[in-house]
Structures are given as C-alpha cells and as structure tokens.
Amino acid sequence: MNVGIGDPAALLTWARRADAGPFTTLGLLDRLVHDNPEPLVALAVLAGATSRVRVQTEVLLAPLRDTALLAKQAATLDRMTGGRLVLGLGVGGRDDDHRASGTDRRTRGRRLDEQMAVMRRLWSGEAYDDAGGVGPIGPAPARPGGPEVLFGGFQPAAIERVARWGDGFLAAAAPSWAGGLFDTARRFWKEYDRAGEPRIVAQVNVALGPEDVIDDARSRMHAYYTFTGMADRMVSGMLTTPTQIRETITAFTDLGADEVMLYCYGIDPDQVDRLADVV
C-alpha cells in the first residue's frame, strides 16, 4: 500500500491499520516542491508505530540529496527497523524540485549512477574516499550491502539500473504495457549475469469508498499530475471498485509481479479496511 495524503499526522492511523491487516509494505512518494511529508523522516515515524510491514520510498528522488548523508540515513533506518526498509529510487522529472534543491535536471541520471556507486561502497563498510582520507560512514545497515533497492522508470537507461545497482524494478504502469517493462528488467538482469530474478513491484492507483471519498482522491490526483498535461488520462486510470482491483492484481500476478502496491490518493483511512477486504 502506498499513500498520498494531505495531513501527515493521519499517516499513523494508516500505518497501524496496514500493519494489522494483510498488507506487506507501506510506501510514501517523494517530492520537494509539494506538501507531502519528507519520506525518510515520515517512514522513520511510521516504522516506530508498526512492527511488521516494510516501509518503502516510492520513489525517493536521490539526485536531489547529498549522497553521503542519504547513505547514512538509509542505513540508519534499515538498521533500526531490523531490515524493513525498501529504498525505491528515481531521478525525478519536475524542474521545480531540481531548482529548489540546486541540482541540474539535465544530469540527474548520471548523478544517480554516481550516487549508487558511493552508497553501495559505504553500505559495504568501505571508505568514502581513500584518496582524500575520508573513512567509512556508518552505521552498517541491517541487510549486508545495504537496504533492498528498487528503481522506477520507463526508459531502458532507467531500467538498466535495476541490474547494474539494484535488487528489483518498480513499475507504475498498467498491466497492458507493464509486461514489456518487466521483460526489459529481466533481460538486463541476465545481461549483467545477476543471480536469480529481479524483484518486480507493480503500482496501481486506487480509491475505495463513498462517492465523496473517490471524488476527493480524483481531485488530489488531478492536481498532482497537472504539470504533465495528462492529468485527465491519469485520473481515468484510477481503480475504484473491488472487481477492478482484484482483476488488476491478478493480471500483474500473471505477468510475474512479486508485489502490487495500491497507491491511494484519498485521505480517508477507512480505505485501508476496504482494501483489506478486497485483497
């Protein structure tokens, strides 16, 4: 379950209900120039209010952040949650986020690759910079080599990072075209001679409840995607009935997805219980 929500304090209610239900993961989006809570800070609070569900960034915009500090924050959260952190990463496509953080949108992909090289080294206990005399940066994460890392994206260069640096692929796409993205991730995985298979996590936008709850979710989603020029199209893809949600989960499962994140834009926490009944 992934939550896009207006009042950060209400996330505690969502988290406790999710932890008591059949869900496996609680995720939060990342934006800078937006009114969402900062995900690593918020997930630290939510992890303390739960005991079972994983906490996931979906996706954290790594190029906006200082690399060494991000590595330390992620390792700390992973260690203190007993390995419950899943670090979903992406590059971000909003000019305003990059302007506010003082980063260059044009080089965001290259920066993410550079960040991953550093973070993997730090999570393995190696020095930050042998040449400059900067030693290791702890604490050691709970998971050897760092928390589980998923990469989101649609272009081949973005999906290739799954095999080069990551553990799995996070796909925010409908089943009708997600299969091709899954296959691309698996192809790169084999080309890099990685063992096993990449973990595949699908994402779908949902809202369950009375008409006012669904209308509110659609309004929030429309406002979020206005910058793309495709807000109406995005909103039209939101699933609002139990049948639609069940059929989509089945379709993703048939494509080989290991997990399906139900992304909720509405603020009504009773959606957690309604979704629990569906899944």
Helices and strands as residue ranges (DSSP letters): E 2-3, G 8-10, H 11-20, E 25-28, H 39-48, E 54-61, G 62-64, H 67-80, E 85-90, H 95-101, G 105-107, H 108-123, E 148-152, H 156-165, E 168-171, H 175-191, E 199-206, H 211-225, G 226-228, H 231-236, H 242-254, E 259-264, H 270-278
